[in-house]
């Protein structure tokens, strides 16, 4: 049951968090290069 939940709503949340983290990382990288 936990695995099913992880693949559903929780999995989507983790995916969204990863995307946001990636965007922030690239933003910081761009600022550091300037």
N, CA, C and O atoms as a Tripos MOL2 file, in Angstrom:
@<TRIPOS>MOLECULE
protein
  136   135    34     0     0
PROTEIN
NO_CHARGES

@<TRIPOS>ATOM
      1 N           0.8320   -1.2030    0.0000 N.3       1 UNK1
      2 CA          0.0000    0.0000    0.0000 C.3       1 UNK1
      3 C           0.8750    1.2660    0.0000 C.2       1 UNK1
      4 O           0.5500    2.2580   -0.6530 O.2       1 UNK1
      5 N           1.9830    1.2120    0.7390 N.am      2 UNK2
      6 CA          2.8850    2.3630    0.7950 C.3       2 UNK2
      7 C           3.5190    2.6190   -0.5750 C.2       2 UNK2
      8 O           3.6580    3.7630   -1.0070 O.2       2 UNK2
      9 N           3.8990    1.5330   -1.2440 N.am      3 UNK3
     10 CA          4.5330    1.6670   -2.5570 C.3       3 UNK3
     11 C           3.5560    2.2850   -3.5440 C.2       3 UNK3
     12 O           3.9400    3.1250   -4.3580 O.2       3 UNK3
     13 N           2.2970    1.8760   -3.4760 N.am      4 UNK4
     14 CA          1.2850    2.4110   -4.3840 C.3       4 UNK4
     15 C           1.1160    3.9100   -4.1390 C.2       4 UNK4
     16 O           0.9620    4.6880   -5.0800 O.2       4 UNK4
     17 N           1.1470    4.3020   -2.8760 N.am      5 UNK5
     18 CA          0.9920    5.7140   -2.5340 C.3       5 UNK5
     19 C           2.2090    6.5120   -3.0080 C.2       5 UNK5
     20 O           2.0830    7.6490   -3.4610 O.2       5 UNK5
     21 N           3.3760    5.9020   -2.8950 N.am      6 UNK6
     22 CA          4.6080    6.5640   -3.3140 C.3       6 UNK6
     23 C           4.5890    6.8180   -4.8220 C.2       6 UNK6
     24 O           5.1040    7.8320   -5.2930 O.2       6 UNK6
     25 N           4.0020    5.9040   -5.5640 N.am      7 UNK7
     26 CA          3.9610    6.0470   -7.0110 C.3       7 UNK7
     27 C           2.8740    7.0040   -7.4690 C.2       7 UNK7
     28 O           2.8770    7.4490   -8.6170 O.2       7 UNK7
     29 N           1.9430    7.3220   -6.5740 N.am      8 UNK8
     30 CA          0.8370    8.2000   -6.9490 C.3       8 UNK8
     31 C           1.0880    9.6450   -6.5720 C.2       8 UNK8
     32 O           1.9700   10.3010   -7.1280 O.2       8 UNK8
     33 N           0.3010   10.1390   -5.6160 N.am      9 UNK9
     34 CA          0.3660   11.5490   -5.2220 C.3       9 UNK9
     35 C           1.7480   11.9240   -4.6750 C.2       9 UNK9
     36 O           2.3210   12.9460   -5.0520 O.2       9 UNK9
     37 N           2.2690   11.0820   -3.7860 N.am     10 UNK10
     38 CA          3.5730   11.3660   -3.1740 C.3      10 UNK10
     39 C           4.6660   11.3990   -4.2390 C.2      10 UNK10
     40 O           5.5650   12.2380   -4.1860 O.2      10 UNK10
     41 N           4.5850   10.4940   -5.1940 N.am     11 UNK11
     42 CA          5.5730   10.4640   -6.2680 C.3      11 UNK11
     43 C           5.5340   11.7490   -7.0780 C.2      11 UNK11
     44 O           6.5780   12.2700   -7.4710 O.2      11 UNK11
     45 N           4.3260   12.2670   -7.3320 N.am     12 UNK12
     46 CA          4.1930   13.5200   -8.0740 C.3      12 UNK12
     47 C           4.8180   14.6650   -7.2920 C.2      12 UNK12
     48 O           5.4720   15.5350   -7.8670 O.2      12 UNK12
     49 N           4.6130   14.6610   -5.9770 N.am     13 UNK13
     50 CA          5.1770   15.7180   -5.1290 C.3      13 UNK13
     51 C           6.6960   15.6720   -5.1910 C.2      13 UNK13
     52 O           7.3520   16.7060   -5.3170 O.2      13 UNK13
     53 N           7.2530   14.4650   -5.1000 N.am     14 UNK14
     54 CA          8.7140   14.3240   -5.1530 C.3      14 UNK14
     55 C           9.2330   14.8120   -6.4970 C.2      14 UNK14
     56 O          10.2730   15.4670   -6.5650 O.2      14 UNK14
     57 N           8.5140   14.4970   -7.5600 N.am     15 UNK15
     58 CA          8.9310   14.9260   -8.8940 C.3      15 UNK15
     59 C           8.9110   16.4460   -9.0060 C.2      15 UNK15
     60 O           9.8210   17.0430   -9.5810 O.2      15 UNK15
     61 N           7.8700   17.0710   -8.4550 N.am     16 UNK16
     62 CA          7.7540   18.5290   -8.4940 C.3      16 UNK16
     63 C           8.8810   19.1710   -7.6990 C.2      16 UNK16
     64 O           9.4820   20.1520   -8.1360 O.2      16 UNK16
     65 N           9.1600   18.6110   -6.5280 N.am     17 UNK17
     66 CA         10.2360   19.1470   -5.6800 C.3      17 UNK17
     67 C          11.5690   19.0460   -6.4080 C.2      17 UNK17
     68 O          12.3880   19.9620   -6.3460 O.2      17 UNK17
     69 N          11.7840   17.9250   -7.1000 N.am     18 UNK18
     70 CA         13.0460   17.7440   -7.8270 C.3      18 UNK18
     71 C          13.1760   18.7810   -8.9380 C.2      18 UNK18
     72 O          14.2550   19.3320   -9.1560 O.2      18 UNK18
     73 N          12.0730   19.0440   -9.6390 N.am     19 UNK19
     74 CA         12.1060   20.0190  -10.7280 C.3      19 UNK19
     75 C          12.4210   21.4110  -10.1940 C.2      19 UNK19
     76 O          13.2360   22.1340  -10.7670 O.2      19 UNK19
     77 N          11.7690   21.7830   -9.0910 N.am     20 UNK20
     78 CA         11.9970   23.1010   -8.4930 C.3      20 UNK20
     79 C          13.4540   23.2280   -8.0520 C.2      20 UNK20
     80 O          14.0920   24.2590   -8.2640 O.2      20 UNK20
     81 N          13.9700   22.1610   -7.4350 N.am     21 UNK21
     82 CA         15.3620   22.1740   -6.9760 C.3      21 UNK21
     83 C          16.3060   22.3510   -8.1590 C.2      21 UNK21
     84 O          17.3020   23.0680   -8.0690 O.2      21 UNK21
     85 N          15.9830   21.6910   -9.2670 N.am     22 UNK22
     86 CA         16.8210   21.7850  -10.4600 C.3      22 UNK22
     87 C          16.8240   23.2130  -10.9990 C.2      22 UNK22
     88 O          17.8770   23.7410  -11.3560 O.2      22 UNK22
     89 N          15.6520   23.8390  -11.0580 N.am     23 UNK23
     90 CA         15.5430   25.2150  -11.5600 C.3      23 UNK23
     91 C          16.3370   26.1650  -10.6690 C.2      23 UNK23
     92 O          17.0730   27.0190  -11.1640 O.2      23 UNK23
     93 N          16.1860   26.0160   -9.3590 N.am     24 UNK24
     94 CA         16.9060   26.8780   -8.4110 C.3      24 UNK24
     95 C          18.4070   26.6880   -8.5750 C.2      24 UNK24
     96 O          19.1730   27.6510   -8.5260 O.2      24 UNK24
     97 N          18.8220   25.4370   -8.7700 N.am     25 UNK25
     98 CA         20.2510   25.1430   -8.9410 C.3      25 UNK25
     99 C          20.8110   25.8670  -10.1610 C.2      25 UNK25
    100 O          21.8840   26.4680  -10.0980 O.2      25 UNK25
    101 N          20.0780   25.8050  -11.2730 N.am     26 UNK26
    102 CA         20.5570   26.4550  -12.4900 C.3      26 UNK26
    103 C          20.5390   27.9770  -12.3490 C.2      26 UNK26
    104 O          21.4020   28.6650  -12.8960 O.2      26 UNK26
    105 N          19.5530   28.5010  -11.6160 N.am     27 UNK27
    106 CA         19.4910   29.9450  -11.3810 C.3      27 UNK27
    107 C          20.7160   30.3980  -10.5950 C.2      27 UNK27
    108 O          21.3610   31.3860  -10.9440 O.2      27 UNK27
    109 N          21.0270   29.6650   -9.5340 N.am     28 UNK28
    110 CA         22.1970   30.0040   -8.7130 C.3      28 UNK28
    111 C          23.4730   29.8830   -9.5380 C.2      28 UNK28
    112 O          24.3900   30.6930   -9.4010 O.2      28 UNK28
    113 N          23.5250   28.8700  -10.3900 N.am     29 UNK29
    114 CA         24.6950   28.6650  -11.2350 C.3      29 UNK29
    115 C          24.8610   29.8530  -12.1880 C.2      29 UNK29
    116 O          25.9690   30.3480  -12.3930 O.2      29 UNK29
    117 N          23.7520   30.2980  -12.7620 N.am     30 UNK30
    118 CA         23.7890   31.4410  -13.6740 C.3      30 UNK30
    119 C          24.2210   32.7100  -12.9590 C.2      30 UNK30
    120 O          25.0000   33.4930  -13.5030 O.2      30 UNK30
    121 N          23.7250   32.9230  -11.7450 N.am     31 UNK31
    122 CA         24.1020   34.1070  -10.9700 C.3      31 UNK31
    123 C          25.5860   34.0550  -10.6280 C.2      31 UNK31
    124 O          26.2740   35.0750  -10.6670 O.2      31 UNK31
    125 N          26.0760   32.8680  -10.2940 N.am     32 UNK32
    126 CA         27.4810   32.7120   -9.9160 C.3      32 UNK32
    127 C          28.3950   33.0080  -11.1040 C.2      32 UNK32
    128 O          29.4950   33.5300  -10.9220 O.2      32 UNK32
    129 N          27.9510   32.6790  -12.3180 N.am     33 UNK33
    130 CA         28.7750   32.9110  -13.5040 C.3      33 UNK33
    131 C          28.8230   34.3920  -13.8480 C.2      33 UNK33
    132 O          29.7890   34.8510  -14.4570 O.2      33 UNK33
    133 N          27.8040   35.1400  -13.4720 N.am     34 UNK34
    134 CA         27.7670   36.5890  -13.7390 C.3      34 UNK34
    135 C          28.5200   37.3050  -12.6190 C.2      34 UNK34
    136 O          28.6220   38.5320  -12.6290 O.2      34 UNK34
@<TRIPOS>BOND
     1     1     2 1
     2     2     3 1
     3     3     4 2
     4     3     5 am
     5     5     6 1
     6     6     7 1
     7     7     8 2
     8     7     9 am
     9     9    10 1
    10    10    11 1
    11    11    12 2
    12    11    13 am
    13    13    14 1
    14    14    15 1
    15    15    16 2
    16    15    17 am
    17    17    18 1
    18    18    19 1
    19    19    20 2
    20    19    21 am
    21    21    22 1
    22    22    23 1
    23    23    24 2
    24    23    25 am
    25    25    26 1
    26    26    27 1
    27    27    28 2
    28    27    29 am
    29    29    30 1
    30    30    31 1
    31    31    32 2
    32    31    33 am
    33    33    34 1
    34    34    35 1
    35    35    36 2
    36    35    37 am
    37    37    38 1
    38    38    39 1
    39    39    40 2
    40    39    41 am
    41    41    42 1
    42    42    43 1
    43    43    44 2
    44    43    45 am
    45    45    46 1
    46    46    47 1
    47    47    48 2
    48    47    49 am
    49    49    50 1
    50    50    51 1
    51    51    52 2
    52    51    53 am
    53    53    54 1
    54    54    55 1
    55    55    56 2
    56    55    57 am
    57    57    58 1
    58    58    59 1
    59    59    60 2
    60    59    61 am
    61    61    62 1
    62    62    63 1
    63    63    64 2
    64    63    65 am
    65    65    66 1
    66    66    67 1
    67    67    68 2
    68    67    69 am
    69    69    70 1
    70    70    71 1
    71    71    72 2
    72    71    73 am
    73    73    74 1
    74    74    75 1
    75    75    76 2
    76    75    77 am
    77    77    78 1
    78    78    79 1
    79    79    80 2
    80    79    81 am
    81    81    82 1
    82    82    83 1
    83    83    84 2
    84    83    85 am
    85    85    86 1
    86    86    87 1
    87    87    88 2
    88    87    89 am
    89    89    90 1
    90    90    91 1
    91    91    92 2
    92    91    93 am
    93    93    94 1
    94    94    95 1
    95    95    96 2
    96    95    97 am
    97    97    98 1
    98    98    99 1
    99    99   100 2
   100    99   101 am
   101   101   102 1
   102   102   103 1
   103   103   104 2
   104   103   105 am
   105   105   106 1
   106   106   107 1
   107   107   108 2
   108   107   109 am
   109   109   110 1
   110   110   111 1
   111   111   112 2
   112   111   113 am
   113   113   114 1
   114   114   115 1
   115   115   116 2
   116   115   117 am
   117   117   118 1
   118   118   119 1
   119   119   120 2
   120   119   121 am
   121   121   122 1
   122   122   123 1
   123   123   124 2
   124   123   125 am
   125   125   126 1
   126   126   127 1
   127   127   128 2
   128   127   129 am
   129   129   130 1
   130   130   131 1
   131   131   132 2
   132   131   133 am
   133   133   134 1
   134   134   135 1
   135   135   136 2
@<TRIPOS>SUBSTRUCTURE
     1 UNK1         2 RESIDUE 1 A UNK
     2 UNK2         6 RESIDUE 1 A UNK
     3 UNK3        10 RESIDUE 1 A UNK
     4 UNK4        14 RESIDUE 1 A UNK
     5 UNK5        18 RESIDUE 1 A UNK
     6 UNK6        22 RESIDUE 1 A UNK
     7 UNK7        26 RESIDUE 1 A UNK
     8 UNK8        30 RESIDUE 1 A UNK
     9 UNK9        34 RESIDUE 1 A UNK
    10 UNK10       38 RESIDUE 1 A UNK
    11 UNK11       42 RESIDUE 1 A UNK
    12 UNK12       46 RESIDUE 1 A UNK
    13 UNK13       50 RESIDUE 1 A UNK
    14 UNK14       54 RESIDUE 1 A UNK
    15 UNK15       58 RESIDUE 1 A UNK
    16 UNK16       62 RESIDUE 1 A UNK
    17 UNK17       66 RESIDUE 1 A UNK
    18 UNK18       70 RESIDUE 1 A UNK
    19 UNK19       74 RESIDUE 1 A UNK
    20 UNK20       78 RESIDUE 1 A UNK
    21 UNK21       82 RESIDUE 1 A UNK
    22 UNK22       86 RESIDUE 1 A UNK
    23 UNK23       90 RESIDUE 1 A UNK
    24 UNK24       94 RESIDUE 1 A UNK
    25 UNK25       98 RESIDUE 1 A UNK
    26 UNK26      102 RESIDUE 1 A UNK
    27 UNK27      106 RESIDUE 1 A UNK
    28 UNK28      110 RESIDUE 1 A UNK
    29 UNK29      114 RESIDUE 1 A UNK
    30 UNK30      118 RESIDUE 1 A UNK
    31 UNK31      122 RESIDUE 1 A UNK
    32 UNK32      126 RESIDUE 1 A UNK
    33 UNK33      130 RESIDUE 1 A UNK
    34 UNK34      134 RESIDUE 1 A UNK
